[in-house]
Amino acid sequence: MVRAWHLKSRPHGLPAADDFELKDVALPELGEGMVRVRNRWLSVDPYMRGRMNDAKSYIAPFQLGEPMDGGAIGEVLESRADGFAPGDLVQHMAGWRDEAVVPARAVNKLPDFAVEPQQFLGVLGVPGATAWFGLLDVAAAKPGETVFVSAAAGAVGSAVVQIAKAKGMTVVGSAGAADKCNYVRSLGADHVLDYKAGPIRKSLAAAVPDGIDVYFDNVGGDHFDAALALARNHARFAICGMIGDYNSAEPPSFRFMTRIIAARIRIRGFLVIDYMGRMGEFYAGMAPLVASGAVTSRDTVYDGLEAAPDAFLGLFSGANTGKMLVRL
Amino acid sequence: MVRAWHLKSRPHGLPAADDFELKDVALPELGEGMVRVRNRWLSVDPYMRGRMNDAKSYIAPFQLGEPMDGGAIGEVLESRADGFAPGDLVQHMAGWRDEAVVPARAVNKLPDFAVEPQQFLGVLGVPGATAWFGLLDVAAAKPGETVFVSAAAGAVGSAVVQIAKAKGMTVVGSAGAADKCNYVRSLGADHVLDYKAGPIRKSLAAAVPDGIDVYFDNVGGDHFDAALALARNHARFAICGMIGDYNSAEPPSFRFMTRIIAARIRIRGFLVIDYMGRMGEFYAGMAPLVASGAVTSRDTVYDGLEAAPDAFLGLFSGANTGKMLVRL
């Protein structure tokens, strides 16, 4: 029997395990142009928190009582679509379940790179592309500049650190525990700040007293304010996620907001879906870095479909180093 | 005797009258290349509040016990510089006083437009250029777009309203009293919001339920948050001033900050001094609008050098409609 996670209730603030329900589902018939896929890896991502609210956004909200979805890597079991055969490894959006019947046009065969398939959910997938385009396009970071990245031990942040180092930038990364800080240091970051050890603004000012040219924001809140405080003239902020603010009942406050004027700061929010037409450019730049070992990745893996909500909730308690995955 | 306003003490929060002191000063000798100028009009501007703090910024802070300065229009009384003769009307930065000896290279003869000289402190001066470049360059506002501008009855805001209307945009302006709202309406704004009559976010949503493409920020705080809430995809914010936040002890909080990501908002602080090399472009575009009456201006005038601090303080209590000036 096929099982899928359903959204049982809309969380207020931090989601809880009983907002989710694992239920049997019937698969549709395998029509012409469809493939049946057995999932091997599921992705859980911070943006899914937004989909749990009943709010208009760039992506439809999860519906109450309906199966959830998200990125996944699976193996084709059965195909009625040209170009797909049993055994093919594919990437698709019918995650949060063990098996799915999906239209072949919504499925991508994995490119033939010598990497593990789950890397297409990480460093060569959405998190890697988010890091690449956020750093190099949105923030237009240049060799020789100083880049501050928050949540630097996360899937996106760890890719930002390594891409920036590969491109000749000075990198300051923040993370929230000693082992994560060690991991960020191992990626080549010039300065690593443990934000749980003291106010991030003070540690950032101590690490780079001359300030930062680029801020890659994954967390919002006090990190964002610290970046405002330390921004050099004409600094650019790429706003990728504000995970610290998604579940907060109190709106974030920014003591250094008025610096945006004197320092002529440019702040830009972005979504990687706007770059899907440029994935070829990303593969061309990123695959050699991964192949050469200049960009490595580390996953935090939870086992079994039952563990998917715990993996998701772990994103908000800092349980992951690198990409958070569920292995089926 | 020549008199000049001196900064007596650095204010915390809102400045007060006794932070200023009017004292006699001795003028330097009129050396070669210098002019002696009798001031006719003094400008007081919100940015001067920042100069009262002892903080590194884009412009040097006022020094305690020293004369202050700022924009002024004056008449040359005596000249030892080529190209300047008694009777010439000039613009310069030795304001906050009645008379000054200044190097001719720091003085601009007023262009020969058929306008009142004090307009070069307003609609054809720094406030007008701020409106022009902020709207058309920083925010890249286009015909047909919807523009929200805060402090729309102020010197910059009133110019933004009129430039935007002249360029075929839909304009929403906010102001803080019935007479100011009437003034903004008279400038052609499509919607005028009295922010003292209720929460600005609700009135903005009621006026333009489909949202805004551009926000021209003069005040920060709840206006900025309202603009975040109503921003359409790919909206651009030009951050010119956050007058509501300059004197605030409490840091501003933003409930809708995370919308920057989903709506891909671009927020950019700017200083008009970065556009000084493009003033010719501004005059070429703006002077015809002023000459044709498409862009008008209104001043709030305080009389006499003694009134300068009151005029300045009035900026923070909303005492001005249009440009705040001191007439000597």
Interface residues (C-beta under 8 A of the other chain):
Chain A: G50 S57 Y58 G220 D225 N233 I239 C240 G241 M242 D245 Y246 E250 P251 P252 S253 F254 R255 M257 T258 R259 I260 I261 A262 A263 R264 I265 R266 I267 R268 G269 F270 L271 D274
Chain B: G50 S57 Y58 G220 D225 N233 I239 C240 G241 M242 D245 Y246 E250 P251 P252 S253 F254 R255 M257 T258 R259 I260 I261 A262 A263 R264 I265 R266 I267 R268 G269 F270 L271 D274
